[in-house]
Amino acid sequence: MIISVINHTNMPDVEVQQAIRAINVQIEQDFYPYWSIGAMLRLEGAIAEDPDLENPAANMRGDAIIYLEDEIGDNKDTFGYHDLHFSGIPFGFVFTEISRQMGEPWQVTLSHEALELIGDAEVNRLIMGPHPDPKEKGRLVFHWYEMCDAVQAESYEIHGVPVSNFVLPLYFTVDGEPGSRNDFLSAKQLDGKRLPSFGVNRGGYIGFYDPVSDKHDTYFADDLARRRAEIKSQAGFARRGIRYKSQVNKPFATGHVPSHRAAVSLVAQSPKRPKRSAKRAKPGKTSRSGAPATSKSKSKAGQSHSGAA
């Protein structure tokens, strides 16, 4: 799997290349030995203000794309271009401004996005496990197949470049195995314990689908995790926003909508079926298919916004 990285920031390409090199080492030497799935990040040319619409392949040569942006508002044209020409191609956004607000190096955010793009490129995997809230002990829900969310506040360095911690396969097992490692760093927490299966470390959160409420929800480990989620919600949409089918008008499961930004639908909304007219067709008039016409009204399909986390 080749992940094309498109640099739309003010950072020089050489700085981005250094981050890409470290993350490629992380994928090959740290991630792949545990997960047996891998990828390679590759820096491509930026999509110009007036891109070659007849040859979109010139802007993207990989199997997926990660766009690097500075400000949140800078991505409107990029997202529209991707939605028009690369629809169906897995993608992600990394905003250096959001990373700054979270107090996280943008390289960690890029590592986080890359690993989760590898683990669940189409954002359609769920795995059954216990409800993360201790108050709901005994109930089973369907966890999102996320590589970094539960340990997102933890990082380490490769060649001086910070990268994100990530969970290991045994993390997604209902019965914890004695002595097993559930995340790469496997660091002891404040209570002296390590990350349990389907657990969450300080600063992390877990997304899941609850079959009882028929909604997607998020469990936060602490206020730090909630704050990080609220900061991320400023983007209005994310590659993983497709999870929030029950909350299509909310940028994030917290329901937090920044006052200066309008809520954006995160998934395609099915158009409402038109009501059938009670009037009968006049004698002698038929539809194009040959059947009697029932109404002169025509239904209009609503426009949809497709996005992703």
N, C-alpha and C positions, 0 to 999 in steps of 0.2 A: 504494500500500500504506500503510495506516494502522496504526501500532504503538501500542497502548494501553499507557501506563505507569501502573502501580498502585503508589502510594507507601504502604508499610506501615512505613516507618522513623519515627524521631523527628524527622527533618528537616522543617522547614516547607516547604509546597508551593512557596513563592516561590524557595527555594534549588534545588529540583528543576526548576522552570520555567526557571531560568537555565541549567542544564545542558542541558535539552531544547532550548532556543533555539540554543545553540552547536552541538549535535550536528546539529540540522536544517540549520544553515548548512553544516556539514561535509559532510553527505549531498548537499545541493543544489549546492554550489560546488566541492567537492573530489572526492567519490566519484562522483557521477553523470557528470561529463564524461568520465571514464575508462571506467566500467562500463556506462553507459547503463541502469542500473536504479536506482531510488530508492525512497524512502519518507518518511514524516513521523511523528515521534513526537508523541504527544498525551497529556497528563496527564488521567487519568480519576479518578473517585471511588474510594476504597479499598473493598475488599470487607469488609463489616462482619462482626462476630463472629457475627451471626445474619442472613446475607444472604437476600435474597428469592429463594427457590429456585424460585418459580413464574415468575420473570422474570429469568433470569440475564443477559439482554442488557443490563440496566440497569447491570451492572458492567463490561461490555466491549463497546465499539462499533467496535473496529478489526478488522484482519485477523490480527493477532498480538498477543501480550501480553508485556511485560517486568515482572516483579514486583521491586520494590525492598524488600529486607528488611535488618534490622540483624543479628540473630544467626541462626546457622544453624538452630537449633531452632525459630525462629519460623515457618518455612515449612510445617510439617506440615499444618495445617488448610488453608492456601492451596493446597498441591499437591493435597490430596485433593479440594478443591472444584473445582479446574481439571480434574483427571482425570475427575471425575464429570460436570461440566456443559459443559466446553469441550474434550472429547476430540477430537483431530484438529486443534485450533487450535495453530499454532506458538507456542511460548512460551520464555521464558528467565528466569533468576533472577540478580539482582545482590545480593550480600551485602556490606554495608559493612564488616563484621568481617573478611571474607576479604581485601577490598581493603586494609584497614589492616595485616593481617599480611604482605601482600606488599609493603607500602610504596608502594602505588599509590593515587592519588586515585580515589575511587569513580566520578568522572565519566569517567575513562579506561576503567574496567571497563564502564560503561554504554555508552560509545561502541563499545568492542570487541564487546559483545554485540549491539548494534543493527546494526552493519555485517555481522556474520556471520549474523544473522537474515535480513537482506536478501539476502545472497549465496546462502544455502542454507537456506531456511526449513524444509524438511522433513527436513533432515539426511540426504539420500540421494544426494548427488552425489559422484562419484569421478572422478579424471582421471589417466591413465597418465603416469608419469614415472620418472626414475631413482631407485634406492634412495638415501635420504639419507645412509646410512653409507658413507664412503669405502672401508671394507673390503669392501663389497658392490658395488663398481663394476662396471657392465655389466649388472646385474640391474634389471628393471623392476618397479615396484609401482604401486599405485593410491592416489594422494594424496587426502586429504580436501579438499574445496573450502572451505578456511578463509581468511578475509580478513585475519586479524590475528595468528594464532598464531606465524608465523615471525618477526614483528617486534614481538611483544607488549610488549617492554620499552622501546619507543620511543614518545614522545608529543610533541605540540606544542600550542600554545594558540590558541583562537579567542575573542576578546573576553574574554581573561583566564581562560577555562575550559580546562583540559587535556583533550585528546581523543587517541584512539589512532592510531598510524600504521597503515597497511594496505598490502597488496600490490596490484599493478596487473595487468591481464590478461596482459601479456607474461611475468609471473612463471611462468605455467603453460604455457610453451613449452619443449620439450625442447632445441632448439638456441637458445642465447642469441644475441640480435641485437646487434651492435656498437653501442654508444652508447645502448642502450635503457634505460628506467627500469623497474625491477621492483617498486619500492615508492614510496609517495608522497614520503617525505622523501629517499630515495636518499642517505643519509648514508654517508660512508666509514667502514669499520670499522677496528679496530686494525691490521690488515694492509694498510690503504690501499685495499682493494677494496670495491666495493659489493655489495649482495645479488644473487647469481646466480639464475638460473631454478631453481626447486625447492630453493633454498638456505635457510639459516636464519641469522639474526643473533644476536648475543650476547643471552642471556636468553630466546630463543625456542625453540620446538619444533615438530616436524612429525608429524602423525598420518597413518597410511597403512595400507592393507590389503595384506598380503603373500600372493600366491597360492601361494607355495611352502609356507609354514607354514599357510595357510588361517586366518590370524589377523590382527586389527588390532593395530598396534604404534605406538610413539611413539619418535621420535629426538630427543634433547635436545642443544642446542648446548653446554651447560655445566652446572655445578652449580647456577648461579642458575636456569636453566630447570627443572631437576629439582626444586629447592626450591619454585618457584612451583607446579609440578604437584602436589606433595605437599600444599601448603596448600589448593589448590583441591579436592583429593580429600576434604576434610573434609565437604563437602556431601553426600557419599554417593551422589548422583545429579546429573546435569546434563542439560541439554537434549540435548547431543551424546553422552550416555552410550549411546545406541542403537548407536554405532559398535562398542562392545565386546562383540559377540556371543560372542566366544570367551572373554570374561572377565566373565561376568555377575555373579559374586560379588565382583568387585573394583571399588571406586569409581573407580580410575584405572589406566591402563596400567602405572604403576610397581609396582602390587601393594601399595601402601602403604595400610594400613587403620589409622586412629588407634585406639589402644587403648581409648578411651572411647566408641567408636561401633561398632555392628555393621555388617557389610557389607550392602549393599542390592543386590538384583538390579536391573540397569540396563535390562534389556529383558524383554519377555514371554517366558516359557519355555514351550515346547510341552508339553502334558500327555503323560505316558507312555501308550502304548496298552495297554489291559488284555490280559493273557494269556488266550487262549481256554481254556475249561475242556475237559478231556478227557472229561468225563462226557457221556453221551448223554441226550437228553431222553426222558422216560418216554412210552410210547406214548399217543397220544390228546391230548397237551398241545402246544399251538402258541403262538407269540408273537402279539402284536397284529397283526403284518403278515401272519399266516397261515403263516409258515414255522416249522418245528419249532424250539422253544426249545433253546438250547445251554447256557445257564447262568443262574442266578438272580442272579449278581453284576452289579452296575452299576458302571461306571467313573465316577470323579469327576474333572472337569477341575481342574487346579491353578490357583490364583489367580495372577495376574501383576501385576508392578509395571511401569508404563510410565514412562520418564523421558527426559530429554534433557539438553549440554554448553555 
